[in-house]
Amino acid sequence: MEKRAIALLAFVLLVFTVMPGFASAAESTGFEKDFAKYLERVSKERGLTVTEADIEYSLSLYEDTLDNFETVEDLEAFLGEVIQKDGRNLRYLYEDYEISKEELGALLAENGETLDDYVFVDDLYQAVDFYLEARIVRDPDFDKNLEIRLKEVSKVRGFTVTREDVVASLARYEESLDNFKTIDRLFDFLGEIIKKDLSNLDYFTDVYDVNKDELLSLMKENGLDINDYIFIDDLDQDINGFFEDMYLIDELSVLMEEYGLTMEEIDRLEAHFLSIFETMDDETLERIFNLADRMMAFEDFDTATELTPKEAAELLSIYKEFITIFQLKVEFSLIQDGTEKPLSLTALFNMTELVNADLKISLYNLQGEFLADLIITGEMVDSESLHDTGQALSNGTEKPTPAPVKKTVSSDTTAPATVKGGELPKTASNYGMGALAGLFIIAGGIFLFRKTRETSLEK
């Protein structure tokens, strides 16, 4: 999973675990019905029976799973066009690779396959590209021809482009020069070269609605220099990160406003957590991993009376460990009819309802400096929130690894992993439990947001 997608997942978890009515049991059933119809439709188009296992296999080619799709529409958009049973929609593949239908059959047979092993056009394209690449003999003059091509690239770019520059660009996608057999295939992969007069930066106007001056200004604000880039795709990778960060900042602000936070309070919370991250060591990260596992260990419960004494003690231990890691002091109070009454942790723990009142959670740092007040109202959250927050923290603290190059699909066609089939909001759940879970979720979301933003800017 990409690092910025982790932060998005944290925000989705916020919505699905805190906001009322978003996750219902009906969603899972609806997906299953739609998926059954989708399999039936695909089977008819393909001319053979397509099973769930076939779909899962296709998704595995892109390191994805069926569980990561919220709707069948998203799944269908990701998997793409179905190979028609008469093969009429493969004409572009024949043209692109300059092979005939018979040659395609022979190519697949060489690798122990037939056309019937494929359901989707994109999967077949990927296989044909791989098999044809395997046939190509590496150019014996590869290094010599690379130097020749680099001179041409340098002329287009307006400054000297070296072999090391190409190696660095390939490293972004976990590739190396050894993986390419011809110079043409290498530079087809690297993509369009940025022209020395920057006249082809209009790509970013089309995609991000920013003109050249705005793009350069954005880069300067984020410590980037256009002269450090050779290829459009590399620049796009970093620019996309900035726009995603802007989107996530907006999303964070909207979500935090649900808890009555001001921008000043958000800034203080960000500064507080950032100060922790700057000194965070492996031991602390391991503690967060353990905390996530302990959160996810909780099964369903409605009220504190359903917990054993051991489980109740464990929940309180998780809470104490949490505020210790994130260096917080927390005060609770009940606001009713304009009056604010302090609330002990024990009293909060045993609350079962909140009628005509709000719960205020006040956060301070260890020096007693005020950070923020969170106002909790509305429907209650339950033990699922603890489990999901643990999952978010666990995912968010994974040591980041670069995402492999996958097929090109616009970001709005893939569905982030979300909570599906959750129970309808409980109207008699233990409110104290929900408040603690909400606190975990909020800080967890900020944690993921800050860590993700920092690592994306370090790339």
C-alpha positions in Angstrom: 0.0 0.0 0.0 1.4 3.6 -0.8 2.3 5.8 2.2 -0.2 8.5 1.4 -3.0 5.9 1.0 -2.3 5.0 4.7 -3.4 8.5 5.8 -6.5 8.3 3.6 -7.3 5.0 5.2 -7.1 6.5 8.6 -9.6 9.2 7.6 -11.9 6.6 6.1 -11.8 4.7 9.4 -12.7 7.9 11.2 -15.8 8.2 9.1 -16.8 4.5 9.3 -16.2 4.1 13.0 -17.4 7.5 14.4 -20.0 9.0 12.0 -23.4 7.4 12.4 -25.0 5.2 9.8 -22.1 5.0 7.3 -21.2 1.4 7.8 -24.2 -1.0 7.9 -24.7 -4.7 7.5 -26.6 -4.0 4.3 -23.4 -2.9 2.5 -21.8 -6.3 2.6 -25.0 -8.0 1.4 -25.4 -5.5 -1.4 -21.8 -6.0 -2.5 -22.3 -9.8 -2.6 -25.4 -9.5 -4.7 -23.8 -7.0 -7.1 -20.7 -9.1 -7.3 -22.7 -12.2 -8.3 -24.4 -10.3 -11.0 -21.0 -9.0 -12.2 -19.6 -12.5 -12.4 -22.7 -13.6 -14.4 -22.2 -10.6 -16.8 -18.5 -11.1 -17.2 -19.0 -14.8 -17.9 -21.5 -14.1 -20.6 -19.2 -11.5 -22.3 -16.1 -13.8 -22.0 -18.0 -16.9 -23.2 -16.8 -19.0 -20.3 -17.5 -19.3 -16.6 -15.7 -16.7 -14.6 -15.4 -17.4 -10.8 -14.5 -15.4 -7.8 -11.2 -17.2 -7.8 -10.5 -15.9 -11.3 -11.2 -12.3 -10.1 -8.9 -12.8 -7.1 -6.1 -14.1 -9.3 -6.5 -11.1 -11.6 -6.3 -8.7 -8.7 -3.3 -10.5 -7.3 -1.3 -9.6 -10.4 -1.5 -6.0 -9.1 -1.0 -6.9 -5.4 -4.6 -6.3 -4.6 -7.5 -8.3 -3.2 -11.3 -8.3 -3.5 -11.6 -7.1 0.1 -10.1 -3.7 -0.9 -13.1 -2.7 -3.0 -16.2 -1.1 -1.5 -18.4 -1.3 -4.6 -18.6 -3.5 -7.7 -18.4 -0.4 -9.8 -14.9 0.4 -8.4 -13.9 -3.2 -9.0 -15.1 -3.2 -12.5 -13.3 0.1 -13.3 -10.1 -1.3 -11.9 -10.2 -4.7 -13.7 -11.1 -3.0 -17.0 -12.4 -4.3 -20.3 -13.4 -8.0 -20.6 -12.0 -10.0 -23.5 -15.0 -10.6 -25.7 -15.7 -14.3 -26.5 -15.1 -13.7 -30.2 -11.9 -11.7 -29.5 -13.0 -8.7 -31.5 -11.7 -6.3 -28.9 -8.1 -7.6 -29.1 -7.4 -5.9 -32.4 -5.5 -3.1 -30.7 -3.3 -5.6 -28.9 -2.4 -7.2 -32.3 -1.6 -3.7 -33.7 0.4 -2.6 -30.7 2.6 -5.7 -30.6 2.5 -6.3 -34.3 1.5 -9.9 -33.9 -1.4 -12.0 -35.4 -4.0 -14.0 -33.6 -2.1 -17.2 -34.4 1.2 -15.7 -33.1 -0.5 -14.7 -29.9 -1.8 -18.3 -29.5 1.7 -19.6 -30.1 3.3 -17.1 -27.7 0.9 -18.2 -24.9 1.4 -21.9 -25.7 5.1 -21.4 -25.3 4.4 -20.4 -21.7 1.9 -23.1 -21.0 -1.2 -21.0 -21.4 -4.1 -20.4 -23.8 -6.3 -17.3 -24.4 -9.0 -19.0 -22.2 -6.7 -18.4 -19.2 -7.4 -14.7 -19.5 -10.5 -12.7 -18.6 -9.4 -9.1 -18.9 -7.7 -7.2 -21.7 -5.3 -5.5 -19.3 -4.0 -8.8 -17.9 -3.4 -10.1 -21.4 -1.5 -7.0 -22.3 0.7 -7.4 -19.3 1.4 -11.0 -20.1 2.2 -10.4 -23.8 4.5 -7.6 -22.9 6.3 -9.8 -20.4 6.6 -12.8 -22.7 7.8 -10.7 -25.7 10.3 -8.9 -23.5 11.7 -12.3 -22.5 12.3 -13.1 -26.2 14.4 -10.0 -26.8 18.1 -10.4 -26.7 19.9 -7.7 -24.8 21.6 -5.2 -27.1 25.4 -6.0 -27.0 26.0 -2.3 -27.5 23.6 -1.2 -24.8 26.1 0.9 -22.8 27.4 2.6 -26.0 24.0 3.3 -27.3 23.0 4.7 -23.9 25.7 7.3 -24.0 24.5 8.3 -27.5 20.9 8.6 -26.3 21.9 10.6 -23.3 23.5 13.2 -25.5 20.1 13.5 -27.3 18.2 13.7 -24.0 20.6 16.4 -22.8 20.0 18.5 -25.8 16.2 18.3 -25.2 16.5 18.9 -21.5 19.0 21.8 -21.8 21.7 20.4 -19.5 23.9 17.3 -19.3 21.9 14.2 -18.4 24.1 11.4 -17.1 23.9 7.6 -16.6 23.6 8.3 -12.9 20.5 10.5 -13.5 18.8 7.6 -15.3 19.7 5.1 -12.6 18.2 7.5 -10.0 15.0 7.8 -12.0 14.7 4.1 -12.4 15.2 3.6 -8.6 11.9 5.5 -8.0 10.1 2.5 -9.6 12.3 -0.2 -8.2 13.9 -0.7 -11.6 17.5 -0.9 -12.8 19.4 -0.7 -16.1 19.9 -4.4 -16.0 16.1 -4.9 -16.4 16.1 -3.3 -19.9 17.5 -5.0 -23.0 17.2 -2.1 -25.5 17.6 1.7 -25.2 14.2 2.2 -26.8 12.4 0.2 -24.2 14.4 1.9 -21.4 13.3 5.4 -22.5 9.8 4.3 -23.3 9.6 3.4 -19.7 11.2 6.7 -18.5 8.7 8.7 -20.5 8.6 12.2 -21.8 11.5 14.5 -21.3 11.0 17.9 -19.8 11.9 20.4 -22.5 14.5 23.1 -21.7 12.0 25.9 -22.3 9.5 24.0 -20.1 7.0 24.3 -22.9 5.5 20.8 -22.2 4.6 21.4 -18.6 1.0 22.0 -19.8 0.5 18.4 -18.8 0.2 19.7 -15.2 -2.4 22.2 -16.3 -4.5 19.5 -17.7 -4.1 17.2 -14.7 -3.8 19.6 -11.7 -5.2 22.8 -13.1 -2.0 24.8 -12.4 -0.1 26.8 -15.0 3.7 26.8 -15.3 4.3 29.7 -12.9 2.0 28.2 -10.3 3.7 24.9 -10.6 7.2 26.4 -10.2 6.0 28.4 -7.2 4.5 25.3 -5.6 7.8 23.5 -6.1 9.8 26.3 -4.6 7.6 26.4 -1.5 8.3 22.7 -1.0 12.0 22.9 -1.6 12.1 21.5 -5.1 14.0 22.7 -8.1 12.7 22.1 -11.7 16.4 21.6 -12.7 16.5 18.5 -10.6 14.0 16.8 -12.9 14.5 15.2 -16.3 11.3 13.3 -16.9 7.7 14.4 -16.7 6.7 11.2 -14.9 9.2 11.8 -12.1 8.0 15.3 -11.5 4.4 14.2 -11.6 5.1 11.6 -8.9 6.3 14.3 -6.5 3.7 16.9 -7.5 0.9 14.4 -7.0 2.1 14.0 -3.5 1.7 17.7 -2.8 -1.8 17.8 -4.1 -2.7 14.7 -2.1 -1.2 16.3 1.0 -3.3 19.4 0.4 -6.4 17.2 0.0 -5.6 15.3 3.2 -5.1 18.6 5.1 -8.5 19.7 4.0 -10.0 16.3 5.0 -8.3 16.4 8.4 -9.7 19.9 9.0 -13.2 18.8 8.1 -13.1 15.8 10.3 -11.6 17.6 13.2 -14.3 20.2 13.0 -16.8 17.4 13.7 -15.2 17.4 17.2 -15.5 21.2 17.7 -11.8 21.9 17.1 -10.5 25.2 15.9 -7.6 25.6 13.5 -5.5 26.9 16.3 -6.1 23.7 18.3 -5.3 21.6 15.2 -2.0 23.5 14.8 -1.2 22.9 18.5 -2.0 19.2 18.2 0.1 18.9 15.0 3.0 20.7 16.6 2.7 18.4 19.7 2.7 15.2 17.8 5.5 16.4 15.4 7.7 17.0 18.4 7.1 13.4 19.5 7.8 12.0 16.0 11.1 13.8 15.8 12.5 11.9 18.7 10.6 8.6 18.2 12.9 5.5 18.3 12.4 1.9 17.3 11.4 0.9 20.8 8.5 3.4 20.8 7.4 2.2 17.4 7.3 -1.3 18.8 5.1 -0.1 21.6 2.7 1.3 19.1 2.7 -2.0 17.2 1.9 -3.7 20.5 -0.8 -1.2 21.3 -2.5 -1.7 17.9 -2.5 -5.5 18.5 -4.1 -5.1 21.9 -6.8 -2.8 20.5 -7.7 -5.3 17.8 -7.9 -8.1 20.4 -11.2 -6.7 21.8 -14.3 -8.6 20.7 -17.8 -7.1 20.4 -19.2 -5.5 23.5 -22.1 -3.1 24.2 -21.5 -2.0 27.8 -18.9 -2.2 30.5 -20.9 -4.9 32.3 -20.1 -7.2 29.4 -16.4 -7.0 30.0 -14.7 -9.3 32.5 -12.6 -7.5 35.2 -9.5 -8.6 33.3 -10.8 -7.1 30.0 -11.8 -3.9 31.8 -8.3 -3.6 33.3 -6.8 -4.2 29.9 -8.8 -1.4 28.3 -7.7 1.0 30.9 -4.1 -0.2 30.5 -4.4 0.5 26.8 -5.7 4.0 27.5 -2.9 4.7 29.9 -0.2 3.4 27.5 -1.7 5.5 24.7 -1.5 8.8 26.6 2.0 7.9 27.8 3.3 7.3 24.3 1.7 10.4 23.0 2.7 12.4 26.1 -0.8 13.7 26.9 -2.7 14.7 30.0 -6.5 14.2 29.6 -9.4 15.7 31.5 -13.1 14.8 31.0 -16.1 16.8 31.7 -19.9 16.7 31.1 -21.5 19.8 29.7 -25.3 20.1 30.3 -27.6 23.1 30.5 -24.6 25.4 30.3 -22.9 23.8 33.2 -19.6 22.0 33.0 -19.0 19.2 35.5 -15.7 17.3 35.9 -15.9 13.6 35.1 -13.6 11.0 36.5 -12.2 8.2 34.3 -14.1 5.7 36.3 -17.4 7.6 35.8 -16.7 8.0 32.1 -15.9 4.3 31.8 -19.3 3.3 33.2 -21.5 5.8 31.3 -24.2 4.1 29.2 -25.9 7.1 27.7 -25.6 10.8 27.0 -28.9 12.6 27.1 -29.1 16.3 26.3 -25.4 16.7 27.2 -22.0 16.8 25.6 -18.8 15.2 26.6 -15.7 17.4 26.6 -12.2 15.9 26.4 -9.5 18.4 27.2 -5.9 17.6 26.0 -2.8 19.0 27.6 0.9 18.3 27.2 3.0 17.0 30.1 3.9 20.6 31.0 0.2 21.3 31.5 -0.1 23.5 28.4 -3.5 23.4 26.8 -3.7 21.8 23.4 -7.3 21.3 22.5 -10.9 20.5 23.6 -12.8 17.8 21.8 -16.6 17.9 22.0 -18.1 14.4 21.6 -21.8 14.3 20.7 -24.2 12.1 18.7 -24.2 8.3 18.2 -21.9 6.1 20.2 -19.0 4.1 18.9 -18.3 0.6 20.1 -15.6 -2.1 20.4 -15.3 -2.2 16.6 -13.7 1.3 16.8 -11.0 -0.1 19.0 -10.3 -2.9 16.6 -10.3 -0.6 13.5 -8.1 2.0 15.2 -5.7 -0.7 16.1 -5.6 -1.8 12.5 -5.0 1.8 11.4 -2.2 2.3 13.8 -0.7 -1.0 12.8 -0.9 -0.2 9.1 0.3 3.4 9.6 3.4 2.4 11.5 4.6 -0.2 9.0 8.1 0.6 7.8 7.4 2.2 4.5 8.4 0.4 1.3 8.2 1.9 -2.2 5.2 0.8 -4.2 5.9 -1.4 -7.2 5.0 -0.2 -10.6 1.4 -1.4 -11.4 -1.0 -0.8 -14.2 -2.1 2.7 -14.6 -5.4 3.3 -13.0 -6.6 6.7 -11.9 -6.8 7.1 -8.1 -10.6 7.5 -8.1 -11.2 4.0 -9.6 -9.6 2.1 -6.8 -11.2 1.6 -3.4 -9.2 2.0 -0.3 -9.5 -0.7 2.3 -12.5 0.2 4.4 -14.7 -1.3 7.1 -17.5 -3.2 5.4 -20.4 -4.9 6.9 -20.2 -3.1 10.2 -23.1 -3.1 12.6 -25.6 -0.4 12.7 -24.8 2.3 15.3 -25.8 1.1 18.7 -28.1 3.4 20.7 -27.3 1.8 24.1 -23.6 1.2 23.9 -21.3 2.2 26.6 -20.6 5.8 26.0 -17.4 6.0 28.0 -15.9 3.2 25.9 -16.9 5.1 22.8 -15.3 8.3 24.0 -12.0 6.5 24.7 -12.2 4.8 21.3 -12.9 8.2 19.7 -9.8 9.7 21.4 -7.7 6.8 20.1 -9.0 7.3 16.6 -8.4 11.1 16.5 -4.9 10.9 17.7 -4.2 7.9 15.5 -5.4 9.9 12.5 -3.2 12.8 13.3 -0.3 10.4 13.9 -0.7 8.8 10.5 -1.2 12.1 8.8 2.0 13.6 10.2 4.2 10.6 9.6 2.9 10.1 6.1 3.3 13.8 5.2 6.9 13.8 6.5 8.0 10.6 4.7 6.4 11.8 1.5 8.4 15.0 1.6 11.6 13.1 2.4 11.4 11.0 -0.8 
